[in-house]
């Protein structure tokens, strides 16, 4: 499973995710990567408020199953597009 971290999160979060050896964790704020490139084969996307998860971004994601929003609300996620694609959206 590939987890894409699109926005800055505490290093303890990254550590928890990387503790599972079956997961590939891509931390974009550290690698200076681009969401549009890395999301193509991602199973999970972790965002805060900086990344706007649009229908177009989700269309590029062929394997996306879940979007986690670290923060209050999910106003930066296109919920209608996520529903159409069967992608679970949650916030913490």
C-alpha positions, 0 to 999 in steps of 0.5 A: 500500500502506498500512502502519500503525505501531501502536506506537512505533518508531525514527524511522529505521524510519518514514523507511525506510518513507516513502522508498517513494512508493507506500506510505502510512505511518500512524504512530499514536503520532505522530497519536494515531489508533486502530488499530481505525479505521486498520486497515480499509484497511491492507495491513501492520501493524507492532507491538511489544508494546503492541498486541494483535493479536486475531482481532477486530482482524484481522476489521476489516482487510479488506486486511491481508496482513502483520503485522510484530512488532518484537521477540522472539516473536509472543505478542501476535498471534493466530496462529490467526486470522492463519492463517485469514485468510491473513495472514503474521506475522513478527518482527524 
